[in-house]
């Protein structure tokens, strides 16, 4: 049995219950503090870090009498954040002290931000973190913590996309709580993408419940699609890059001409992601975004939702060193006159569906944008 001191997100009892797999009523815990330490946010991340800071006091939660299984589950979850356990002495409210293990970040791994607030984190990141933790703990006992650590940025991206999906009601009166029965739902694979399997029934158009269906889905985050357009020069910019799925399909031409595209990071709006991706992939600054619609890219197989934009810009140069080396991107760009671009659309010279969708939207709105 071990005692642990939690100073960060696991002070949120619903998250702690999810990670341990049992209710808080079955846990023994007390408020505690750790001297000469402070809890700071981590720059560009949704979780905190603890640092040695003379004279400061880190508030936290002391969890007593944890089983080996509890500790294994905690180490598995915290492994996604690259933390290690160290023993420290903590002070309790009744004046007593206790030895406890504390999760510390690997030295030099993160850059500290300002002082961290549990309530501030709950308001901004609580819902996303709960969704991400559900996916993480769904793989407990199936993959190791290192696999989760590698996959964690994508897990958070998928959680952020689920929050956005919950806001996409269009007025359908049917209620999934009454019209869908889930018999089994389980994670099947985790990496850059995830895979989930489900056995369910849904209400049919005659009012009856259909038979049990066994289905699987590629679990992805949401993405932005941006076609840069110069209304003065009447030109568009395309990016070209190698696409492994096209190669795996045994298409002899896996170098794809596409719009600028990329995943929406946690905390980003689609518009912010569109501006960022234009800079990263094409090294251009967009003057304005025109929303061309949003849709699921392949509703029968994937959760990916695409936000489509035309980005107005001054298109004067092409590059051959676009993208981020850290993501293995090798991108070049080309600028085409609008008439030539549409000729290639009409002669089926492109294989990217989002490009076709945005091209047809641009064709309908081009005169307005030029005016």
N, C-alpha and C positions, 0 to 999 in steps of 0.2 A: 504494500500500500504506500502511496506517495501523496504529499501535499504540494499543490501548485499555486503560484501567485499569478493572477491575470491582471494586467494593467490596461489592456486594449479592448479589442472588439468582443472578446469572449466574456467581458463583463455584461454584455447584453444576453440575458438569460435565454431568450428563444434561440439564439445562435448557439449558446452552450449546450442546450438540450438537443439541438439538431446534431451537433458534432458528437456528443456522448451517446446519443441514441436512447436517452431516458429522461424523464421529467425532472424539473428542478426540485420537486417535492421529495425526491429520493436522494438528493445531494446534501452534503454538510458543508456550508460555506459561511464566511464571515468577512466583514469589511476589514481591510488592512492597508498599511502603507509601507513603502520601501524608502529608507533615508538615502540622501545624496544621489537621488536619481530623478529624472524627469521624463515625461512621455511627450514625444514630439510627433508631428505628422511626418510622413515620408513624401518627399517631393515627387509629384506626378503619380502618386499612388493613393489608394483608398484605404490604407491601413496605417497604424502607427509604429513607432519604434521606441525603445527605452534606451536612455543614455545615462552615463555617469555624470552627475552635475552636483558639485559640492553645494550643500545648503538647501537643495531642493527636496521635494517630497512627492513621490509617485503614489497616487491613490490606486487601489486595486481591490481585487476579490481573492481571498484565500480559500481554496477548495481542498477539503480534508478527506483523507481516507480513500483516495482514488485507487481503483483496482488496476491490475496490469492491463486489462482490456481497455479501461478508460484512458490510461496513459498511451497505449498504442494508437487509439483513435485520435487523441490530441496530437501526437507526434506526426501521424499521417496527415492531419489537416494542416498543422503549422508547417509541415514540410513543403507545402506549396508556397510558403513565404520565405523559405530559406532561413529558418530560425534554429538555434541550438539551445539546449537546456543547461542552466547553471544554478548551483545552490546559493541561496542568499538568506539572510535573517530579516524577517518582516515584523513589524509592530502591529499589535491588535488594539482594538478600541478599549479593552479592559486593562491595558497596561502591560500585558504579557507579550512575549516574543515567541516566534516560531520559525523553524527552518522550512524553507520551501524552494521548490525548483521554479526558475523563471526562464521564459523564452527570450533569448537575446538574438539580435540580427548578426549575421556574419560581418565582421569588421570591414568597413569600406564598401559594403555592398550597396547601401542606400545613402542618399543625401537627406539630412534632416531639414524639415521645414519649421513652421511655428509650433507653439504649444498645441497639443491635441486635445479635443473635446469629445467626450462620448456622445453628448447630445448633438453636437454639430455633425459628427459622423453619422449618427442615426438619421438625421434629417436629410443628408445628402447621399449617403451610400448604404444605409441600412437595408433597404429593400433589395438592392442589387446584390449585396453580400449574402443575404439569405438564399437567394436563387442560386448564386455561385456555389455556396456551401452544399446545397442539395445535390448538385451535380458531383462535386468533389466526393462527398461521403457516399454517394451511390456507387463509387468505385472502390470503397474500402474493402480490403480483402481480395480484390481482383487485380489491382496494379500496385506498384510501389510508389512511395512518396516522391521519388525523383521524376517519375512519369507525370505525376500531378503537377510538380513544380514546372516542368517544361510546358505543360498544357495550360497552366493557370491563366496567362494573359488571354488566351482564346476562350477559356471558360467564362471569364469576366465579360468579354465581349458578347458572348451568347446570352449571359444574364441581362446585360444592358438592353439587348435586342428584345428579350421577352418583356421587359417593362414597357418598351415602346409598343409592342404588339398588343398589350392590354388596352391601349388607348385607341385602337383602330375600329371601333364600332361604327357601322354605317346605317344602323336602323333595323337590322334583322331582328324580328321579335322572338325567334327561337332562343332557348336557354340551354346552354351546354350542361348546366347542373341537372336539368331534367331530361334532356334529349340525348345525352351521351352517357353510357355506362362503361367505365374503365374496369376491366377485370385484372389486368396486369400491365405494369409499365416499368421498364428497366433500362438502364444504360447498357449499351453493348460495346462501345468503343470510345476512346478518348485520345485526342491528339490535337493537331491544329483544327480539325473538325471533330465533331462528336457524332455518335450514332445512338439512337434510342429505338427500342422495340416496344410495341403496345398491342394488347389484345382488347378490343372494344366493340361495343354495339352503338349504333346511332339510330335515332328515330327516322323512319322512312316517310315518304310523302303520303302514304295511306294511313299514317298515324301509328302504325305498329313499330316495334323495335326490330331492327334487322338482325341477321345472324352475327355471331362473333367473328370479327375480322382480325387477322394478324397482319400488322403493318410495321414498317420501319421507316425512319426518317433521318436524313442527313441534317444534323443540328448545326446551324450557322448563325453568325451575327447578321446585323443589317449592314448594307453597303450603299455607297453613293456612286452614281454614274454621272460624269460631267463631260459634255462635248464642248470644248472651247470654240467660240465663233467670233470672228472679227466682222462686225457689221459695216465698217468703213471699207475694208478691203474685200469683203464678201468671201472670206476663206474660213476653213475649219482646220483644226489641228487634231491629228490622231497619234496615239502612241502605239508602238509595236514592241512585243516581247514574247518570249518563249512561254508556252503554257503546257505544263506536264499532263493535265487531263486530256488535252487534245492529242498529245503524243501517245498516251495510253489507249486512246480510241483507235490508234493506228492510222490517223490522218497523216498523210505525208507532209503536211504544211502546218506544223505546230506553232509557228511564229504568227501571232494574231495581231491584226490591226483592230484597235479598240478605242473607245473613249477613255479618258482618265477615269480610274475607278479605284475604290479602296474601302476597307471596313471602317465602320464608325466606332471609334474608341469609347470606352466608358467615360461618361461625363461630357461627351461631345454632342452637339446638335448635328443634324445632317448637313446644315449649311457650313458649319465650322469644319467638318470633315472634308467637304467638297473643296473649300479654299486650301486646306492643308495638302490634300492629295494633288491638286494642280501644281503647287509649289514643288512637292517631292518628286512627282513623276515627270512633269514637263517643264519645271523651272519657269513657270509663268504666274503672274499675279492677275487674278480675275477682277474686273471692274464691277461686275454685277452678276447675280445668279437669277436665272429664269427657271421656275419650277415646272417641270414637264410631266409630273405625275409620279405615282409610286405604286408598286405591285410586287407580289411574290414572283420570284424568277422561275420556279418550277414547283407548283403547289402539290404535285403528286409525289414528290420525292425529297424536297428540301424546305427548311424553314426560312431560307434567305429572302429578305425583303429589300428591294432596290428603290432608292430615291433618285429620280432622274432629273438632271439639270442640263440646261444650256448655259455656259459661262461666257459672258461677254468679255473680250480681252483684245489687246493690241498684239496681233500675231505677226511678229517680224523675224523670228529666228527659230531654227530647229536645233536639236541637241542629240548626242549619241551617248550620253552618260547620265541618263535620268534614273530615278528610283533610289532606293536605299540599299547600300551594300549589306547592311545588317539584316535585311530581309531577302537577300539573294536576288535583288532586282537588277536587271540589265535592260534598260529601256532607251529606245530612240524615238524621235518624233518626226512627223512629216506634216507639211501644210499643203492643203489642196484647195483650189478654187471651188466654190460651192457647186457650180455646174458640173465639174469633173467628178466631184464627190457624189452627186446624185446620179450621174451616169453609171458609176460603179455600183451604187445601191441598186439601180434598176437592172443592171446586168448581172446581179448576184455575185459581185466581186468581194463581198465581205461575209464572214461566217459568225459574227458576234451579234446575238439577238438584241442586247441592250443598245448597241450601236444603231441597229435598224430602227428600233423604237424611237430613239431620240432624233434620228435623222428625219423621220416622217413628221415628228412634232415641229422640228425646225422648218421643214418645208412649208408647213401650214402657217407659221408665225414669222417667217423671214421678213416679209415686207413691213410688218409692224416694227420689228427690231431695227431694221435699216432706217425706218422713218424717224 
